[in-house]
Amino acid sequence: MEIGYFTMPLHPLGSNYTQSLDEDLEQIVILDRLGFKEAWIGEHFTAEWENIPAPDLLIAKAIPLTKNIILGTGVSCLPNHDPFVLAHRIAVLDHLAKGRFYWGVGSGTFIGDFEAFGIDPKTGEQRDLTNESLDFILNLWNNPKPGSYGNKRWKFNVPEPQNDIGLGVHVRPYQTPHPPIAVAGITEKSGTLKIAGERDWIPMSINFIPKDVLNSHWASVEEGAEKSGKTPERSKWRIARDVYVADTTEEARREVKEGTLARDFTDYFFKIVPKIRGNLDIFKVDKSMPDSDVTPDYMIDNLWLVGSPDDVVGQVKELYDHVGGFGVLLIMGHEWKPKDKWVHSMKLLVEEVMPKLKDLG
């Protein structure tokens, strides 16, 4: 098993925007030095807490600041972009990274972004737009035939090539035939993850998902893979979790409840999720429990991985055994303060937790 990083990112209202970007980059640089495999950066246009609308630009700046960590969009919300333009931006980014890049794609879930781009999520049009955009982009990279393309939202032309002066669609990604593509699943029996299995893409499960729902995620990957005659590899499956390690479990629980992690859920996620989904059921191991029971203590006991190195080892093993195995544990990003305690937490994860998990995989 390997470890990676996934950041929305998360910054409280009123944060200095320039400083928040610097802090996000600093976290990636630190994790690169610690040996993390990968780092995914989210995309949101209208979320002040999740305040990066252009993860490709942050990645471009992170490339020369890091040496080994693979950088990825988490995700490019395809309905929000002209596919002709995005195809070129992602291809250029892949060249800048010299292949040290994953392309996460999705339809998005944020209500403010849907409103900004005139999308009614109740109709499911975001999923149709995502599939159409992806087909456009892959065709542009693979075989850009001249002609007019488009739908009710986008229109563009691929010109007839004029080879004597180099006119035409010519930019391809650095990686062949394209960067590894990843998609994230949220709901039980995720249809998105069926597509991941069918196309042999990287499946990712977000940090809100209880263990039993995670089992349905892998079942979706297997269902999709069977449809196309593929054999899915559990080593590709990424599971995201909020993780905090301290010298003792008592210290870890206290710092989480009094600090950044509890704040981000109490002040943001526990408020925004009901606006999107109507309730807090996504966090619940028992859907009959009231929303009021979804507290930081509940999250520590059921979804977060919090404790001493030995306790976190046990929690990861329990998760791994429950779902039948996965390849990469994605550690969620937060605006951790004080920073030195977060750095200590990540060092404990790398130096004391992960060596005891080498037998997994």
Secondary structure by P-SEA (a helix, b strand, c coil): cccbbbbcbbbcccccaaaaaaaaaaaaaaaaaacccbbbbbbbccccccccccaaaaaaaaccccccbbbbcccccccccaaaaaaaaaaaaaaaacccbbbbbcccccaaaaaaaccccccaaaaaaaaaaaaaaaaaaccccccccccccbbbbbcccccccccccccccccccccbbbbbbcccccaaaaaaaaaccbbbbcccccaaaaaaaaaaaaaaaaaabbbbbcccbbbbbbccccccaaaaaaaaaaccaaaaaaaccccccccccccccccccccccccccccaaaaaacccccccaaaaaaaaaaaaaaaccccbbbbbbccccaaaaaaaaaaaaaccccccccccc
